[in-house]
C-alpha cells in the first residue's frame, strides 16, 4: 500500500460528501430547504433517510442561511466555510497523493505548515465574528485554506512509517 492511500480514501469520501451536498437540493422542490438556522452539535430539525446529508449538516454546522450557498432555491446542507474546508481537504489530499512518504512530507515542517493554514482560517473566523461581515465566498476561500492545512497534517501522519 502506498503511503498516500489513506489520504486518497479520505479524499474519495470527501468528494462524495461534496457531491451529496450539492445534489440533494435538486432532488426536492426549489426552496424546500431554507432558513435552517440552528446550533452546531445539536440536531435541530427532523430529517428523513433521503435527507441524510442535511441531518449531518444539522449536527456539524450552524446552517445559517446567510452564510450558505443557495442551490435550486435551497441552501446547501453546510455553510460556505465548511464546504470550503471539505473542498480544500479533498483537493489537497488528491494533489499530494504521489508525494506522501517522500520529502518534504516526511518532515515535521509539513505539520507546521498545516497548522499555519488552520491558524489563517481561524483568524478569519475571529475577525469575521468580531467585525460582523458576511461574505460567503471569503468564508469559502478561508475554509479551503484550513481544509488544505488539515490535509497536510493527514499526509504527514500517513508518512510516519517512511520517516527516517
One Martini backbone bead per residue (centre of mass of N, CA, C, O) as a GRO file, in nm:
protein
  164
    1UNK     BB    1   0.097   0.036   0.022
    2UNK     BB    2   0.061   0.353  -0.009
    3UNK     BB    3   0.095   0.636   0.176
    4UNK     BB    4  -0.160   0.789   0.021
    5UNK     BB    5  -0.416   0.609   0.058
    6UNK     BB    6  -0.570   0.733   0.296
    7UNK     BB    7  -0.608   1.010   0.157
    8UNK     BB    8  -0.762   0.900  -0.089
    9UNK     BB    9  -1.003   0.786   0.069
   10UNK     BB   10  -1.085   1.051   0.200
   11UNK     BB   11  -1.128   1.203  -0.065
   12UNK     BB   12  -1.362   1.032  -0.169
   13UNK     BB   13  -1.551   1.095   0.065
   14UNK     BB   14  -1.550   1.406   0.029
   15UNK     BB   15  -1.653   1.413  -0.266
   16UNK     BB   16  -1.919   1.269  -0.197
   17UNK     BB   17  -2.019   1.482  -0.001
   18UNK     BB   18  -2.023   1.715  -0.205
   19UNK     BB   19  -2.223   1.588  -0.400
   20UNK     BB   20  -2.456   1.579  -0.195
   21UNK     BB   21  -2.471   1.879  -0.117
   22UNK     BB   22  -2.545   1.960  -0.433
   23UNK     BB   23  -2.776   1.738  -0.513
   24UNK     BB   24  -3.017   1.725  -0.310
   25UNK     BB   25  -3.171   1.993  -0.386
   26UNK     BB   26  -3.266   1.855  -0.671
   27UNK     BB   27  -3.470   1.635  -0.529
   28UNK     BB   28  -3.628   1.897  -0.466
   29UNK     BB   29  -3.804   2.148  -0.428
   30UNK     BB   30  -3.778   2.459  -0.452
   31UNK     BB   31  -3.709   2.577  -0.123
   32UNK     BB   32  -3.715   2.346   0.095
   33UNK     BB   33  -3.426   2.456   0.201
   34UNK     BB   34  -3.481   2.695   0.456
   35UNK     BB   35  -3.400   2.827   0.739
   36UNK     BB   36  -3.178   2.626   0.919
   37UNK     BB   37  -3.115   2.751   1.162
   38UNK     BB   38  -2.870   2.674   1.424
   39UNK     BB   39  -2.686   2.434   1.616
   40UNK     BB   40  -2.407   2.307   1.687
   41UNK     BB   41  -2.443   1.966   1.794
   42UNK     BB   42  -2.752   1.983   1.701
   43UNK     BB   43  -3.065   1.844   1.635
   44UNK     BB   44  -3.309   2.071   1.505
   45UNK     BB   45  -3.424   1.858   1.302
   46UNK     BB   46  -3.618   1.666   1.087
   47UNK     BB   47  -3.516   1.366   0.906
   48UNK     BB   48  -3.479   1.182   0.643
   49UNK     BB   49  -3.293   0.951   0.486
   50UNK     BB   50  -3.266   1.133   0.216
   51UNK     BB   51  -3.155   1.374   0.433
   52UNK     BB   52  -2.873   1.306   0.558
   53UNK     BB   53  -2.697   1.556   0.486
   54UNK     BB   54  -2.869   1.749   0.666
   55UNK     BB   55  -2.823   1.605   0.932
   56UNK     BB   56  -2.520   1.638   0.932
   57UNK     BB   57  -2.527   1.949   0.914
   58UNK     BB   58  -2.692   1.991   1.176
   59UNK     BB   59  -2.462   1.880   1.363
   60UNK     BB   60  -2.190   2.037   1.231
   61UNK     BB   61  -2.376   2.298   1.173
   62UNK     BB   62  -2.547   2.607   1.172
   63UNK     BB   63  -2.698   2.683   0.894
   64UNK     BB   64  -2.681   2.965   0.788
   65UNK     BB   65  -2.823   3.119   0.531
   66UNK     BB   66  -2.615   3.370   0.488
   67UNK     BB   67  -2.367   3.127   0.488
   68UNK     BB   68  -2.498   2.993   0.231
   69UNK     BB   69  -2.552   2.817  -0.032
   70UNK     BB   70  -2.758   2.837  -0.326
   71UNK     BB   71  -2.963   2.559  -0.448
   72UNK     BB   72  -3.252   2.543  -0.593
   73UNK     BB   73  -3.353   2.747  -0.352
   74UNK     BB   74  -3.151   2.602  -0.159
   75UNK     BB   75  -2.975   2.527   0.097
   76UNK     BB   76  -2.712   2.390   0.192
   77UNK     BB   77  -2.605   2.176   0.450
   78UNK     BB   78  -2.358   2.380   0.455
   79UNK     BB   79  -2.150   2.607   0.499
   80UNK     BB   80  -1.903   2.768   0.329
   81UNK     BB   81  -1.667   2.688   0.514
   82UNK     BB   82  -1.722   2.382   0.520
   83UNK     BB   83  -1.709   2.342   0.217
   84UNK     BB   84  -1.418   2.448   0.196
   85UNK     BB   85  -1.286   2.236   0.377
   86UNK     BB   86  -1.364   1.992   0.211
   87UNK     BB   87  -1.237   2.085  -0.053
   88UNK     BB   88  -0.944   2.141   0.041
   89UNK     BB   89  -0.890   1.858   0.146
   90UNK     BB   90  -0.955   1.686  -0.106
   91UNK     BB   91  -0.760   1.826  -0.306
   92UNK     BB   92  -0.495   1.798  -0.142
   93UNK     BB   93  -0.496   1.491  -0.117
   94UNK     BB   94  -0.484   1.445  -0.424
   95UNK     BB   95  -0.223   1.622  -0.495
   96UNK     BB   96  -0.036   1.452  -0.263
   97UNK     BB   97  -0.035   1.142  -0.309
   98UNK     BB   98   0.266   1.101  -0.454
   99UNK     BB   99   0.432   1.241  -0.186
  100UNK     BB  100   0.389   1.045   0.018
  101UNK     BB  101   0.686   0.946   0.195
  102UNK     BB  102   0.823   1.202   0.098
  103UNK     BB  103   0.985   1.459   0.028
  104UNK     BB  104   0.844   1.675   0.272
  105UNK     BB  105   0.641   1.470   0.429
  106UNK     BB  106   0.871   1.371   0.641
  107UNK     BB  107   0.841   1.650   0.760
  108UNK     BB  108   0.741   1.860   1.019
  109UNK     BB  109   0.679   2.116   0.848
  110UNK     BB  110   0.403   2.024   0.738
  111UNK     BB  111   0.251   2.049   1.002
  112UNK     BB  112   0.307   2.351   1.041
  113UNK     BB  113   0.168   2.440   0.782
  114UNK     BB  114  -0.109   2.328   0.855
  115UNK     BB  115  -0.140   2.501   1.112
  116UNK     BB  116  -0.118   2.774   0.968
  117UNK     BB  117  -0.369   2.739   0.790
  118UNK     BB  118  -0.562   2.710   1.028
  119UNK     BB  119  -0.496   2.986   1.155
  120UNK     BB  120  -0.600   3.154   0.922
  121UNK     BB  121  -0.893   3.060   0.946
  122UNK     BB  122  -0.937   3.141   1.243
  123UNK     BB  123  -0.879   3.440   1.202
  124UNK     BB  124  -1.117   3.491   1.013
  125UNK     BB  125  -1.332   3.407   1.215
  126UNK     BB  126  -1.270   3.623   1.429
  127UNK     BB  127  -1.302   3.869   1.248
  128UNK     BB  128  -1.593   3.807   1.159
  129UNK     BB  129  -1.712   3.807   1.452
  130UNK     BB  130  -1.620   4.099   1.521
  131UNK     BB  131  -1.718   4.263   1.262
  132UNK     BB  132  -1.967   4.114   1.088
  133UNK     BB  133  -1.924   3.983   0.831
  134UNK     BB  134  -2.082   3.851   0.501
  135UNK     BB  135  -1.869   3.647   0.304
  136UNK     BB  136  -1.897   3.351   0.152
  137UNK     BB  137  -1.639   3.343  -0.032
  138UNK     BB  138  -1.439   3.400   0.193
  139UNK     BB  139  -1.513   3.162   0.369
  140UNK     BB  140  -1.447   2.949   0.159
  141UNK     BB  141  -1.149   3.018   0.116
  142UNK     BB  142  -1.061   2.980   0.419
  143UNK     BB  143  -1.166   2.692   0.435
  144UNK     BB  144  -0.974   2.578   0.218
  145UNK     BB  145  -0.718   2.644   0.370
  146UNK     BB  146  -0.784   2.469   0.619
  147UNK     BB  147  -0.821   2.204   0.460
  148UNK     BB  148  -0.529   2.192   0.361
  149UNK     BB  149  -0.409   2.170   0.644
  150UNK     BB  150  -0.540   1.902   0.716
  151UNK     BB  151  -0.413   1.741   0.482
  152UNK     BB  152  -0.116   1.779   0.565
  153UNK     BB  153  -0.143   1.634   0.832
  154UNK     BB  154  -0.237   1.365   0.722
  155UNK     BB  155   0.014   1.317   0.536
  156UNK     BB  156   0.223   1.319   0.762
  157UNK     BB  157   0.109   1.078   0.915
  158UNK     BB  158   0.126   0.880   0.666
  159UNK     BB  159   0.457   0.914   0.664
  160UNK     BB  160   0.573   0.782   0.922
  161UNK     BB  161   0.696   0.502   0.812
  162UNK     BB  162   0.911   0.687   0.620
  163UNK     BB  163   1.072   0.781   0.841
  164UNK     BB  164   1.415   0.829   0.964
   0.00000   0.00000   0.00000
